[in-house]
């Protein structure tokens, strides 16, 4: 890892009577991909907007690329990205969109072709953006952010609407940027994207940080998980599971309420060490284990466990996101 790219200490932001961010602390290193996740209305949009200079904190400290950011909304050179989708002109082609932006910001003309190539849009560069799919617009928004060789890239749901090929392309670009020392912050609801890309993650709930640290540590927060277990003999596997310490049987052969596709399948609950012990015992009896997979992925399980927000908290957070969206719209930096 390189130097610190973002340092947030005690950030607070209010919109009227709604607290959008409440004492948030975050560190993001250069050369890392940092995930920002949380339920709708958790304050993610507010924080991303601050990093892009679209709003400012009411209190606390915000340092970006070694520079303290205040109420003048000026962020250092080298920061790029988008919130709630990229701002694009639908009547212009992809190439003209980027050329207009490059001219406006004084970027080299060659950066347009380089950016289009990186995100895999050269073949459709002369097509109007109004006909682009959501995924293609997201890739063009990423290309726009790459024009100025950013040192901090802030992306809101960059894989939204992407097909598998487009997702691989975007993942490759983000990974290459991190390897080159760029700090990348991604807001996403997709746990598979976080698992594939991020080294660290911050989880927000109702404006507060409920977790910040390595991705693997977040996964460990999920505790016991439900696993789908398919073996060569479900009934015998269930007998072994019933005798294994730390394992409980959720559903399976001979049980009611277990809507499983095969009599050979059962769902068991336990920790990773307990699951390892169960598999060893099943194999030791001469059975074949054909599948062992979490019913809910560990990251998603941790997310649900740590953000068990009440309806009141969710309503307040949604109001904060709505208020924040109005603030960002008023800047003119984002187009619908």
N, C-alpha and C positions, 0 to 999 in steps of 0.2 A: 504494500500500500504506500501511497505517497503522502503528501501533506493534507491537512484538513481543508476540504472544499466548502463545507457548510457547518456553521456552529450556531445552534439555536439554544438560548437559555431563558427560561421563564417567560416565553412569549404568551401574551394574552391579547385577545381581540374580541370586542363586543359589537353587536349590531342592535342598538336599542337595549332592550331587556334580555336579549339572547346572548349567551356566552358561546362564541364559536370556538375559541381556543383558550385553554385555561392552564397556564403554567407549563407549556410544552418545552421539552428539552430534546434536541436531536443533534447527532454528529454524523457527518458524511465525509468519508475520505476520498481523495482523488484516486482514480483507478478502481473504484468500487461501483457496484450496482445496488442501490438501496431501494427496497420496496416500501411503499407507503400504503397501508391498507386500513380498512375499517368499514363499518356499516354506512349506509347512506346517511348523510348528515353528520358524520363524525368530525368534520372540520378539515378534511383533506383538501377540498377546493380552496378554502381560506389559506391554508399553508402554502399550497402550490402557487397561488396568486401572489403571495408575499415574495416567494423565491424569484418570481418573474417580474417583480416591480409593479404589480397591478394594485397592490394595497400595502399598508404598513401596519405594524403592530401597535397597539395602544400602550403596551409596556413590555419590558423584557429586552433582550439583546439578540440581534440578528447579524451574523457575520457571513459574508459570501465571498469566496476567493480571496480571503485575507482582508477584506474591507468591511467596515461597519456600515450597515444600511440604515438610514433614518427615514424621516417623514417626507423627504423629497422624492421618494419613489424611484430614485436612480439606482440601478443595479450595475455592478461592474461589467465592463466588456468581457465577452466570453461566456455569457449566460444566454441560453436559448431554450425553446420548447413551446408547449401549448397546454392550455387548460380547457377542458370541455370541448375538445375537437379543434383542429387547426382552422384559422381564418383564411379562406380561399375565395377567389372570384370565380363563380361557376361559369361565367360566359367566356373566360380565358382558358387557353390550353394549359396543361401542366407546365410546359416549358415557359410560356409567357408569364404565368404566375410567379415562377421562380426568378425569371429575368427581371420582372418589375421589382420584386423584393430585393434582389441583389443590387440593382441600380439605386434604389432608395437608401440602402444601408452602406453603399460603397464597397460591396464585395466584388472580387474578381469575376469576370464573365465566365471564366473556365469553371468556376465553382458550381455553376448550374448543371453542366453535363456530368460532372463528378458526382453530384448529389443524386441526380436521377439514376445514374448507373448503380450507385450503392444500394438504392432501395428497389431496384429492378423495374423501373418505369420508363426506360428509354423507348420501348416499343410503342408506348401510348402517349409519349411526350407531347404530341401535336393534337391530341384529342381534348375537347372541352371538358373541364373538370365537372361541369353540371351532369355529365353522364357517368361519372365514376361511381363505383360502389363505395360503401362505407369503408371497407378495408383499403381500397385504393386511395381514398382521401386521407386515411390515417398514414399511409406510406408517403404520400406527397407532403403531408405535414411534417413528417420526420425529415424528408429531404430539405424542406425549408429551414428546419432547425440546424441542419448540417452545413448550411452555406457559409457561415462565419467561423468554421472550425472551433466550436464551443469547447470550453473547459468544464462547464457544468451544463448538463442537458436535463431538462425537466419535462417529463412526458406523462400525460393523463390518458390512461387506457390505450397505449400504443398498439396493442394487438386486437383492439375492438373491431369485429367484422372481418378479420383476416381468415382466408382459407389456409390449409396446412402449408402450402408452398410459400404464401406471403408471410406467415408466421415465422417459418424458418429463416426467411430473408431478413426480417426485422430482428430476430434474435441474433443472427450473425452480425448485423451492423452494431447492435448494442454491445455484444461481446467484444468486438474488435475495438470499439471506442474505449471500453474499460481497460483493455490491454494496453492501449496507447496512453493511458493516464487520465482519461476523461471521467469525471464523476457523473453518474447517471442516477436520477431519482425517478422511479416509476410508481404511479398510482394505478392499482389494478384490483379488480374483484376476482381475477382468475388465479387460483392458487397454483395451477400448473405452470403459468408463466413465471410466477415468483420462484417456484422451485427450480425452474430451468435457468433463471437469469440472476437471481439476487444472492449476494453474500450476506447481507444484513437486511433487517426489516424493522419498521416501526409500525405498531398497531395502535390506532386511535379509536377511542370510543367516547362519544359525548364531549369532544373537545380536549380530552386528556390522553396522555400516553399510558397505555396499559401494558405495553411491552416494547422494548427496543434492544436489539442485539442480533447475534448470529441467527441465521435461518434455522440451523439445526437445533438450537436451543428452543426456538419457538415450537418446533415440531414436538420436542420432548414435553412441552407444557400440556399436551393433549391427554396424558395419562393413559388409562386403559382404553383400548379401542375395540370395536367390533370387527371381526375378520370373517370373510367367507372362506370356508375350508372345503375343498373337494378332494376326496380320496377314492381309492378303489373299493372301499366298503364303508359307507356312511354310518351304518349302525355300529360297527366295531370301533370306528374312529370316535363316535360319540361316547362309547364306553370308556375309551382311554381318556377322553377329555374330562369325563365325570370324575376320574381318579387323579387328575393333575391339579396340583395346588396352584391357586391364583387364576384358574380358568373357570368361567361360568358359561353355560350353554344358553344361547338366546333362542335359537330355533334349529330344527333339523329333523331327521327321520324319527317318526313316532311321536312328534310333538305337535300340538295344535298351534295355529297362528303363524306357522312357518311357511310362507308362500315362496318356496324355492323351486327352481326349475327341475331339480334332479334329486332323487332320493339319496344320492351319494353326497349331497352337499349339506353342510350345516353352518350356522353362524355361531362363533364363540367370542367371548369377551375376555381380554386380559392385557397385561403389559407385554412389551417386546421380549423381556427375559422369559416370562411365563409361556409366551407363544413359542419361543425357541425350544423350551423344554417339552412342550406338547408335540411339536414336530418330531423331535428326537425319539419320543416314546412311540409315536405312531409308526414311524419308519422301523423302529426296533421290533415291532410286532409283525413285520413283513408286509405291511400295507404300502401302497404307493400314494404319495401326495401329488396331486395333479394341479392344485391351485391353492394359494394362500394370498389373499389380497384384502386390504382394509375396505370395509363398506363405506366409510367416510375417510378420505385421505387425512393423514396426520396434521397437515397444516390447516385444513378446513376444520378439523375437530378442535384444534387449539384456538382458532379464530372464534368458533362458536362458544367455546368455554370461557374465553377471556372477554367477550363482548356481549355477555348476557344482559343487554340493556333493557330497561323497562319501557313500556309504551310511552310514558311521560318523557323519558330521556330521549327516545327516538323522535317524538314530536318536536321537542325543543331543538334537537340537532338538525332536523329537516328544515325548521324555520331559519336556522343559522345558515344552512347551505343556500336557501332561497334568497336571503338577504345578501349573502356574499355574491351570488350570481348577478344580482342587480348592480352591485358595485363594479364588478368586472365588466359587465355589459356597458356601463357608463363610460369606461375608459376608451371605447372605440377600438380596442385591441383585438376584439373577437367578433367574428361575423357569424350570423345564423344563416 
